Amino acid sequence: MFEIKGLDKAMRMLERLQHNAATLDGTHRVPMNKVFSPAFMRAHSRFPSFQAMLDASPFKDVEFEKIPDAEWDIYVRTNTSFSSWEAMKDKASTEWIDAKLMEGV
């Protein structure tokens, strides 16, 4: 017979992971400054924040939703490591979900 240590800790981690996954279920409205965190923006652009990226853009006086997609794609491609706005959103969303999933684990 042998003794296995650490299973209690592993079970607590799995329970926390399960809880976090349950809280992520469904649709969520997450502020852009949360999804595009300062760390994300510093890693993938020359800007310290998403707001700074907007402020430096030629669209700073335009409601974000009214910026033409093709023009925003060009701005994203020119000022970030992404080829498109869609690619940037996908990566940021994935990183946000991963961080939320692992919170407290």
The 8 nearest C-alpha neighbors of each residue, nearest first, counted from 0:
[[1, 2, 3, 4, 6, 5, 7, 9],
 [2, 0, 3, 4, 5, 6, 7, 9],
 [1, 3, 4, 0, 5, 6, 7, 8],
 [4, 2, 1, 5, 6, 0, 7, 9],
 [5, 3, 6, 2, 7, 8, 9, 1],
 [4, 6, 8, 7, 9, 3, 10, 2],
 [5, 7, 9, 8, 4, 10, 3, 11],
 [8, 6, 10, 9, 5, 11, 4, 12],
 [7, 9, 11, 5, 6, 10, 12, 13],
 [8, 10, 6, 12, 7, 11, 13, 5],
 [9, 11, 13, 7, 12, 8, 6, 14],
 [12, 10, 14, 8, 13, 9, 15, 7],
 [11, 13, 9, 15, 104, 10, 14, 16],
 [12, 14, 16, 10, 15, 11, 17, 9],
 [13, 15, 17, 11, 16, 12, 10, 18],
 [16, 14, 18, 12, 17, 13, 19, 11],
 [15, 17, 13, 19, 14, 18, 20, 12],
 [16, 18, 14, 20, 15, 19, 13, 21],
 [19, 17, 15, 21, 16, 20, 14, 22],
 [20, 18, 16, 100, 22, 21, 17, 15],
 [19, 21, 17, 23, 18, 22, 100, 16],
 [20, 22, 18, 24, 23, 19, 17, 16],
 [23, 21, 19, 20, 24, 18, 25, 100],
 [24, 22, 20, 21, 25, 19, 100, 96],
 [25, 23, 21, 22, 20, 26, 27, 19],
 [24, 26, 23, 27, 22, 21, 20, 28],
 [25, 27, 24, 28, 23, 29, 22, 21],
 [26, 28, 29, 25, 23, 24, 30, 22],
 [29, 27, 30, 26, 31, 34, 25, 33],
 [28, 30, 27, 31, 33, 34, 32, 92],
 [31, 29, 33, 32, 34, 28, 35, 27],
 [32, 30, 34, 33, 35, 29, 49, 36],
 [31, 33, 35, 30, 36, 34, 49, 50],
 [34, 32, 36, 31, 30, 35, 29, 95],
 [35, 33, 31, 36, 32, 95, 91, 92],
 [36, 34, 32, 33, 31, 39, 91, 49],
 [35, 37, 39, 33, 38, 32, 34, 40],
 [36, 38, 48, 40, 39, 47, 41, 35],
 [39, 37, 41, 36, 40, 42, 47, 35],
 [40, 38, 36, 42, 37, 41, 35, 43],
 [39, 41, 37, 43, 44, 42, 38, 48],
 [42, 40, 38, 47, 39, 44, 43, 46],
 [43, 41, 39, 40, 44, 38, 45, 37],
 [42, 44, 40, 80, 79, 41, 39, 45],
 [45, 43, 79, 46, 40, 41, 78, 42],
 [44, 46, 41, 78, 47, 79, 43, 40],
 [45, 47, 44, 48, 52, 41, 40, 51],
 [48, 46, 41, 37, 40, 51, 45, 49],
 [49, 47, 37, 51, 50, 46, 40, 52],
 [48, 50, 52, 51, 35, 32, 53, 40],
 [51, 49, 53, 48, 52, 54, 32, 47],
 [50, 52, 54, 48, 49, 53, 46, 55],
 [53, 51, 49, 55, 50, 54, 46, 56],
 [52, 54, 50, 56, 51, 55, 59, 49],
 [53, 55, 51, 59, 52, 56, 50, 58],
 [56, 54, 52, 53, 51, 57, 59, 58],
 [57, 55, 53, 58, 54, 59, 52, 74],
 [56, 58, 59, 55, 60, 54, 53, 61],
 [59, 57, 56, 61, 60, 66, 53, 63],
 [60, 58, 54, 61, 56, 53, 57, 55],
 [59, 61, 58, 62, 57, 54, 63, 56],
 [62, 60, 58, 59, 63, 65, 66, 64],
 [63, 61, 65, 64, 60, 66, 59, 58],
 [62, 64, 65, 66, 61, 58, 59, 53],
 [63, 65, 62, 66, 67, 61, 68, 71],
 [66, 64, 62, 63, 67, 61, 68, 58],
 [65, 67, 63, 64, 68, 71, 61, 62],
 [68, 66, 70, 69, 65, 71, 64, 72],
 [69, 67, 71, 70, 72, 66, 84, 65],
 [68, 70, 72, 71, 67, 73, 66, 74],
 [69, 71, 73, 72, 67, 68, 74, 66],
 [70, 72, 74, 68, 73, 69, 75, 67],
 [73, 71, 83, 75, 69, 84, 70, 74],
 [74, 72, 76, 70, 71, 75, 77, 69],
 [73, 75, 71, 77, 72, 76, 78, 70],
 [76, 74, 72, 78, 77, 73, 79, 84],
 [75, 77, 82, 73, 74, 81, 83, 78],
 [78, 76, 74, 75, 73, 79, 80, 82],
 [79, 77, 75, 76, 74, 44, 45, 80],
 [80, 78, 44, 81, 75, 43, 76, 77],
 [79, 81, 43, 44, 76, 82, 78, 75],
 [82, 80, 79, 83, 76, 87, 86, 75],
 [81, 83, 76, 86, 80, 75, 84, 72],
 [84, 82, 72, 86, 85, 81, 76, 75],
 [83, 85, 87, 72, 86, 75, 88, 71],
 [84, 86, 88, 83, 87, 89, 72, 82],
 [87, 85, 89, 83, 84, 88, 81, 90],
 [86, 88, 84, 90, 85, 89, 81, 91],
 [89, 87, 85, 91, 86, 90, 92, 84],
 [90, 88, 86, 92, 87, 91, 85, 93],
 [89, 91, 93, 87, 92, 88, 94, 86],
 [92, 90, 94, 88, 93, 89, 34, 35],
 [93, 91, 95, 89, 94, 90, 88, 96],
 [92, 94, 90, 96, 91, 95, 97, 89],
 [93, 95, 97, 91, 92, 96, 98, 90],
 [96, 94, 92, 98, 93, 97, 34, 91],
 [97, 95, 99, 93, 98, 94, 100, 92],
 [96, 98, 94, 100, 95, 99, 93, 101],
 [99, 97, 95, 101, 100, 96, 102, 94],
 [100, 98, 96, 102, 101, 97, 95, 19],
 [99, 101, 97, 19, 98, 102, 20, 96],
 [100, 102, 104, 98, 99, 103, 97, 16],
 [103, 101, 99, 104, 100, 98, 19, 16],
 [102, 104, 101, 15, 12, 16, 100, 99],
 [103, 101, 12, 102, 15, 16, 13, 100]]
